[in-house]
Amino acid sequence: MTAQTVIFYAFAAILVFAALRVITSRNPVHSALWLVLSFSAQPACGCCCRRSSWPSRWCWSTSAR
């Protein structure tokens, strides 16, 4: 398992946990904070599995084809 795969699974786990907390949290402020965390983790997951060369300075896997 490569480091890129480990990072992808870590951000995916954070994303799923934060999305569940958005739904199950009783406090609306806490729900909004979990939503911000889930919105922040989503681009990180996309950068880990991206195969194109467009966002070359933001993503790790742009050279791997």
Wavefront OBJ file of the C-alpha trace (Angstrom):
o trace
v 0.000 0.000 0.000
v 1.485 3.320 -1.038
v 1.496 6.495 1.005
v -0.946 8.034 -1.455
v -3.448 5.253 -0.782
v -3.082 5.657 2.976
v -3.653 9.412 2.707
v -6.714 8.839 0.511
v -8.251 6.395 3.004
v -7.508 8.735 5.911
v -9.250 11.661 4.230
v -12.114 9.398 3.136
v -12.613 8.245 6.727
v -12.587 11.850 7.941
v -15.111 12.746 5.246
v -17.508 9.918 6.127
v -17.243 10.609 9.865
v -17.826 14.343 9.398
v -20.808 13.707 7.125
v -22.359 11.416 9.718
v -21.787 13.999 12.432
v -23.527 16.657 10.317
v -26.644 14.500 10.329
v -26.522 13.285 13.934
v -25.438 16.448 15.734
v -28.167 18.188 17.705
v -26.488 21.591 17.851
v -26.782 23.508 14.557
v -23.460 25.269 15.114
v -21.694 21.943 15.555
v -23.410 20.643 12.432
v -22.123 23.634 10.484
v -18.579 23.044 11.751
v -18.729 19.361 10.773
v -20.015 20.443 7.361
v -17.017 22.746 6.927
v -14.728 19.838 7.815
v -16.436 17.585 5.302
v -16.169 20.265 2.608
v -12.457 20.559 3.420
v -11.770 16.821 3.265
v -13.533 16.308 -0.062
v -10.959 18.076 -2.303
v -8.162 16.226 -0.543
v -9.775 12.922 -1.514
v -10.120 14.135 -5.081
v -6.483 15.165 -5.275
v -5.308 11.767 -4.077
v -7.029 9.870 -6.869
v -6.769 12.402 -9.714
v -5.031 11.115 -12.839
v -5.052 14.184 -15.086
v -2.296 16.763 -15.262
v -4.462 19.877 -14.872
v -3.997 20.796 -11.160
v -0.312 19.942 -11.156
v 0.723 22.152 -8.271
v -2.059 21.047 -5.905
v -2.265 17.292 -6.311
v 0.224 14.542 -5.576
v -0.544 12.025 -8.299
v -0.284 14.201 -11.392
v 2.862 12.504 -12.696
v 1.552 8.954 -12.188
v -0.321 7.715 -15.258
l 1 2 3 4 5 6 7 8 9 10 11 12 13 14 15 16 17 18 19 20 21 22 23 24 25 26 27 28 29 30 31 32 33 34 35 36 37 38 39 40 41 42 43 44 45 46 47 48 49 50 51 52 53 54 55 56 57 58 59 60 61 62 63 64 65
